[in-house]
């Protein structure tokens, strides 16, 4: 009887140690339900989202990616309830670095981000066929770039706050060219 009890106790202890070692090797995976109805499934460190995990909010937003001390950090995918999807780099829960944002209408931005805004080099392709490739700042076209329209029109030049503003060349669908100064989207001459 003592032998069987000893064997059973040994088995239980060995199994517990094995399961504990598996748990440690796999990370500290938890499912956390928040008061607002949000849910997190993933790695936790010191009671915070840390490592890989998935978060879903009651409004339908979802994030699947990496966390660092409760902040989205590193590579991740955010899918909004509004149909927007962002896949790319995060820093302190903001889009920072290279990433691709797609709208539900099919428009797509592929480029650099800084503090949740388009910044640096990037390409925007709208669902209607218009494209812009160039510099961005504070979420707007700022700096040099090329904007093309589906009818074949094309502007190459300087943009400011999303508008043609500075030196540029506008080529119409019939081949006519306006080269010179643009102010607030209007050609003012050479």
TIZA-398532 format. One record per atom (N, C-alpha, C): residue in one letter; y, x negated, z negated. Coordinates in pm, whole numbers, padded with zeros to 5 digits, always signed. Layout:
BEGIN
aYXZ ...
//
This chain:
BEGIN
x-00118-00082+00000 x+00000+00000+00000 x+00125-00087+00000 x+00126-00192-00087 x+00241-00282-00093 x+00260-00354+00039 x+00150-00387+00106 x+00159-00457+00234 x+00225-00369+00339 x+00185-00240+00343 x+00245-00149+00440 x+00393-00128+00412 x+00428-00114+00286 x+00567-00097+00249 x+00647-00221+00286 x+00588-00338+00261 x+00653-00463+00296 x+00673-00472+00447 x+00569-00434+00525 x+00578-00437+00671 x+00684-00339+00721 x+00688-00219+00663 x+00786-00119+00704 x+00927-00167+00671 x+00945-00224+00552 x+01076-00276+00512 x+01117-00390+00603 x+01025-00479+00633 x+01053-00592+00723 x+01092-00541+00861 x+01018-00440+00911 x+01049-00382+01041 x+01190-00322+01043 x+01224-00248+00940 x+01356-00185+00933 x+01466-00291+00928 x+01447-00393+00848 x+01547-00500+00838 x+01558-00574+00971 x+01446-00606+01032 x+01446-00678+01160 x+01515-00593+01267 x+01483-00463+01271 x+01546-00373+01369 x+01696-00364+01346 x+01737-00352+01220 x+01880-00344+01188 x+01952-00471+01231 x+01892-00585+01204 x+01954-00713+01244 x+01963-00723+01396 x+01858-00680+01466 x+01859-00683+01612 x+01968-00592+01667 x+01975-00470+01617 x+02078-00377+01665 x+02218-00428+01633 x+02236-00486+01518 x+02365-00544+01482 x+02402-00656+01577 x+02308-00741+01609 x+02338-00852+01700 x+02370-00800+01840 x+02302-00693+01885 x+02333-00634+02016 x+02474-00575+02014 x+02508-00509+01906 x+02640-00448+01893 x+02749-00553+01899 x+02730-00662+01832 x+02829-00770+01831 x+02842-00831+01970 x+02730-00852+02038 x+02734-00912+02171 x+02806-00822+02270 x+02793-00689+02256 x+02853-00597+02351 x+02999-00569+02319 x+03047-00614+02208 x+03184-00586+02169 x+03188-00469+02075 x+03306-00438+02031 x+03324-00331+01935 x+03364-00203+02008 x+03264-00136+02068 x+03289-00016+02147 x+03302+00105+02054 x+03407+00183+02076 x+03431+00301+01993 x+03478+00416+02081 x+03459+00536+02030 x+03520+00655+02087 x+03619+00705+01983 x+03745+00718+02024 x+03850+00758+01932 x+03917+00884+01986 x+03923+00987+01903 x+03993+01111+01937 x+04124+01113+01860 x+04235+01137+01931 x+04367+01138+01869 x+04411+01282+01842 x+04505+01298+01750 x+04554+01431+01710 x+04614+01508+01827 x+04672+01437+01925 x+04735+01506+02038 x+04634+01549+02145 x+04504+01521+02121 x+04400+01558+02216 x+04359+01445+02308 x+04425+01329+02298 x+04389+01212+02379 x+04255+01157+02331 x+04189+01086+02422 x+04059+01027+02389 x+04052+00886+02447 x+04002+00793+02367 x+03983+00654+02410 x+03838+00616+02388 x+03779+00556+02491 x+03644+00502+02480 x+03651+00358+02526 x+03626+00266+02435 x+03631+00126+02475 x+03631+00032+02356 x+03668-00090+02386 x+03668-00193+02283 x+03786-00176+02189 x+03761-00207+02062 x+03861-00194+01957 x+03861-00323+01876 x+03981-00366+01838 x+03995-00484+01752 x+04103-00452+01649 x+04071-00472+01524 x+04166-00445+01414 x+04222-00303+01423 x+04136-00208+01463 x+04177-00068+01470 x+04262-00033+01591 x+04277-00126+01686 x+04360-00101+01804 x+04278-00114+01931 x+04324-00045+02037 x+04261-00059+02169 x+04281-00204+02211 x+04169-00273+02238 x+04177-00415+02270 x+04052-00454+02348 x+04070-00500+02473 x+03958-00528+02562 x+03953-00419+02667 x+03834-00396+02721 x+03819-00295+02826 x+03802-00156+02763 x+03869-00056+02823 x+03853+00081+02775 x+03913+00184+02869 x+03878+00308+02842 x+03927+00422+02920 x+04000+00518+02826 x+04117+00561+02870 x+04198+00653+02791 x+04226+00776+02876 x+04216+00894+02816 x+04253+01016+02886 x+04344+01097+02795 x+04446+01158+02856 x+04545+01237+02785 x+04524+01384+02818 x+04570+01474+02730 x+04552+01618+02753 x+04619+01669+02881 x+04725+01602+02927 x+04795+01647+03048 x+04722+01608+03177 x+04610+01536+03165 x+04532+01496+03282 x+04550+01352+03324 x+04645+01279+03266 x+04661+01137+03297 x+04540+01060+03245 x+04504+00952+03319 x+04392+00866+03278 x+04425+00721+03308 x+04374+00634+03221 x+04386+00489+03243 x+04249+00428+03221 x+04210+00341+03314 x+04082+00273+03307 x+04110+00125+03332 x+04103+00045+03225 x+04133-00096+03243 x+04138-00170+03111 x+04216-00275+03112 x+04220-00365+02997 x+04339-00336+02907 x+04316-00362+02777 x+04414-00337+02671 x+04430-00463+02589 x+04548-00475+02529 x+04573-00582+02433 x+04658-00523+02321 x+04597-00512+02204 x+04665-00457+02086 x+04741-00328+02117 x+04667-00229+02166 x+04715-00093+02196 x+04804-00083+02320 x+04824-00189+02394 x+04906-00184+02516 x+04819-00210+02639 x+04846-00136+02748 x+04778-00162+02874 x+04820-00302+02918 x+04720-00388+02943 x+04749-00529+02969 x+04642-00585+03062 x+04685-00650+03171 x+04589-00703+03266 x+04563-00603+03377 x+04444-00609+03436 x+04411-00522+03549 x+04370-00384+03499 x+04422-00282+03568 x+04386-00146+03531 x+04425-00045+03637 x+04368+00075+03623 x+04395+00184+03716 x+04448+00302+03636 x+04567+00351+03674 x+04626+00469+03611 x+04627+00580+03714 x+04569+00693+03678 x+04568+00810+03765 x+04647+00919+03694 x+04755+00963+03757 x+04841+01063+03697 x+04797+01205+03731 x+04830+01296+03644 x+04801+01437+03668 x+04875+01487+03792 x+04986+01419+03827 x+05066+01457+03944 x+05007+01408+04076 x+04892+01338+04070 x+04826+01291+04191 x+04858+01147+04227 x+04952+01084+04156 x+04981+00943+04183 x+04871+00856+04122 x+04845+00744+04188 x+04745+00650+04140 x+04800+00510+04154 x+04791+00432+04048 x+04836+00293+04051 x+04718+00205+04012 x+04693+00105+04095 x+04589+00007+04064 x+04651-00131+04075 x+04650-00203+03963 x+04709-00335+03966 x+04725-00392+03827 x+04824-00478+03815 x+04846-00551+03691 x+04943-00477+03599 x+04918-00495+03468 x+04997-00433+03362 x+05037-00539+03261 x+05154-00519+03198 x+05197-00602+03085 x+05275-00510+02990 x+05231-00504+02867 x+05296-00421+02763 x+05310-00276+02809 x+05202-00223+02866 x+05192-00084+02912 x+05289-00049+03026 x+05335-00150+03098 x+05420-00127+03216 x+05358-00196+03336 x+05381-00138+03454 x+05333-00203+03577 x+05413-00331+03594 x+05343-00443+03598 x+05405-00575+03613 x+05311-00663+03692 x+05361-00720+03802 x+05277-00802+03888 x+05239-00724+04012 x+05136-00768+04081 x+05095-00702+04206 x+05018-00575+04177 x+05047-00474+04259 x+04976-00347+04245 x+05000-00256+04362 x+04915-00153+04370 x+04923-00055+04478 x+04938+00083+04416 x+05044+00154+04457 x+05064+00291+04412 x+05048+00385+04531 x+04968+00488+04513 x+04945+00587+04617 x+04985+00723+04565 x+05065+00796+04643 x+05105+00932+04608 x+05003+01031+04664 x+05004+01151+04610 x+04910+01252+04658 x+04937+01290+04803 x+05061+01268+04853 x+05092+01298+04993 x+05045+01188+05088 x+04992+01078+05033 x+04941+00969+05115 x+05035+00851+05126 x+05158+00863+05078 x+05250+00749+05078 x+05191+00639+04991 x+05221+00513+05030 x+05159+00400+04961 x+05256+00284+04951 x+05266+00228+04830 x+05345+00106+04809 x+05248-00002+04767 x+05255-00115+04835 x+05169-00230+04804 x+05261-00350+04786 x+05274-00396+04661 x+05362-00509+04637 x+05379-00541+04491 x+05491-00602+04462 x+05518-00650+04327 x+05593-00545+04245 x+05569-00551+04112 x+05631-00460+04017 x+05689-00540+03902 x+05796-00486+03843 x+05853-00544+03722 x+05903-00430+03634 x+05849-00421+03513 x+05887-00315+03418 x+05881-00175+03479 x+05770-00146+03545 x+05743-00014+03605 x+05825+00016+03730 x+05897-00083+03784 x+05978-00060+03904 x+05935-00155+04015 x+05945-00108+04138 x+05918-00195+04253 x+06019-00307+04249 x+05968-00430+04260 x+06057-00546+04249 x+05992-00666+04317 x+06071-00741+04394 x+06015-00853+04469 x+05974-00806+04607 x+05871-00865+04662 x+05823-00829+04795 x+05727-00712+04790 x+05739-00623+04888 x+05647-00510+04895 x+05660-00432+05024 x+05558-00351+05049 x+05556-00266+05168 x+05533-00122+05127 x+05623-00034+05174 x+05610+00109+05152 x+05574+00172+05285 x+05466+00248+05285 x+05425+00324+05403 x+05426+00471+05363 x+05515+00548+05427 x+05527+00690+05394 x+05426+00772+05473 x+05398+00890+05426 x+05302+00977+05493 x+05348+01020+05632 x+05479+01015+05658 x+05531+01054+05790 x+05532+00939+05890 x+05482+00821+05848 x+05473+00706+05938 x+05585+00605+05924 x+05688+00635+05847 x+05795+00538+05824 x+05741+00426+05735 x+05788+00302+05765 x+05746+00189+05682 x+05866+00100+05650 x+05858+00039+05535 x+05957-00063+05496 x+05880-00180+05438 x+05913-00300+05488 x+05857-00423+05434 x+05974-00514+05403 x+05981-00556+05278 x+06090-00645+05241 x+06108-00655+05091 x+06232-00683+05054 x+06265-00707+04914 x+06302-00578+04841 x+06263-00575+04711 x+06291-00462+04624 x+06353-00513+04495 x+06437-00429+04434 x+06492-00460+04303 x+06521-00327+04233 x+06480-00316+04109 x+06501-00194+04030 x+06449-00068+04100 x+06338-00082+04172 x+06276+00034+04236 x+06335+00075+04368 x+06437+00003+04415 x+06505+00037+04542 x+06493-00078+04641 x+06510-00045+04769 x+06517-00149+04872 x+06646-00227+04848 x+06633-00355+04818 x+06748-00443+04792 x+06716-00580+04846 x+06800-00631+04935 x+06775-00760+04998 x+06739-00740+05144 x+06673-00837+05202 x+06638-00828+05344 x+06506-00756+05362 x+06500-00682+05475 x+06377-00610+05505 x+06379-00549+05643 x+06266-00488+05677 x+06249-00423+05806 x+06201-00281+05782 x+06277-00183+05836 x+06241-00042+05824 x+06211+00010+05964 x+06095+00074+05979 x+06059+00130+06110 x+06032+00280+06096 x+06064+00353+06203 x+06043+00497+06209 x+05934+00526+06311 x+05870+00642+06302 x+05762+00677+06395 x+05806+00685+06542 x+05936+00713+06565 x+05984+00723+06704 x+06009+00586+06768 x+05984+00478+06693 x+06004+00343+06746 x+06133+00278+06702 x+06221+00352+06636 x+06345+00294+06585 x+06312+00189+06479 x+06400+00088+06472 x+06375-00019+06374 x+06507-00080+06329 x+06516-00102+06197 x+06632-00172+06140 x+06580-00298+06073 x+06644-00411+06108 x+06615-00539+06044 x+06745-00591+05987 x+06746-00610+05855 x+06869-00659+05795 x+06871-00643+05644 x+06993-00628+05592 x+07015-00624+05449 x+07022-00480+05398 x+06961-00459+05283 x+06963-00329+05214 x+07028-00346+05078 x+07094-00240+05032 x+07149-00238+04897 x+07126-00099+04840 x+07060-00092+04725 x+07033+00035+04657 x+06968+00137+04750 x+06876+00091+04834 x+06800+00180+04920 x+06864+00212+05053 x+06985+00162+05078 x+07056+00193+05203 x+07079+00067+05286 x+07094+00085+05418 x+07133-00027+05504 x+07275-00065+05464 x+07291-00188+05422 x+07422-00229+05369 x+07433-00381+05382 x+07508-00425+05482 x+07523-00567+05511 x+07494-00591+05658 x+07468-00715+05692 x+07440-00750+05831 x+07300-00703+05870 x+07292-00644+05991 x+07163-00598+06038 x+07163-00562+06184 x+07044-00535+06233 x+07024-00494+06372 x+06944-00365+06373 x+07003-00261+06435 x+06936-00132+06448 x+06901-00112+06594 x+06772-00093+06619 x+06725-00069+06755 x+06677+00076+06763 x+06733+00152+06854 x+06697+00292+06869 x+06570+00310+06949 x+06516+00432+06955 x+06392+00457+07029 x+06407+00434+07179 x+06532+00442+07230 x+06556+00420+07372 x+06592+00275+07403 x+06591+00189+07298 x+06620+00047+07318 x+06764+00008+07293 x+06853+00104+07264 x+06992+00070+07233 x+06996-00011+07104 x+07090-00105+07100 x+07098-00195+06985 x+07237-00191+06924 x+07241-00178+06792 x+07364-00191+06715 x+07345-00313+06625 x+07430-00413+06648 x+07416-00536+06571 x+07548-00563+06502 x+07541-00580+06369 x+07664-00605+06295 x+07656-00555+06153 x+07769-00502+06106 x+07782-00463+05966 x+07750-00316+05944 x+07665-00292+05843 x+07632-00156+05799 x+07684-00140+05657 x+07746-00025+05628 x+07791+00007+05493 x+07739+00145+05455 x+07667+00152+05346 x+07611+00280+05298 x+07539+00357+05408 x+07455+00288+05482 x+07370+00347+05588 x+07445+00379+05716 x+07571+00337+05729 x+07650+00368+05848 x+07688+00238+05918 x+07667+00232+06050 x+07709+00117+06128 x+07860+00120+06144 x+07928+00011+06102 x+08073+00007+06111 x+08123-00093+06215 x+08034-00166+06273 x+08075-00257+06382 x+08040-00402+06356 x+08090-00484+06450 x+08057-00627+06448 x+08136-00702+06351 
//
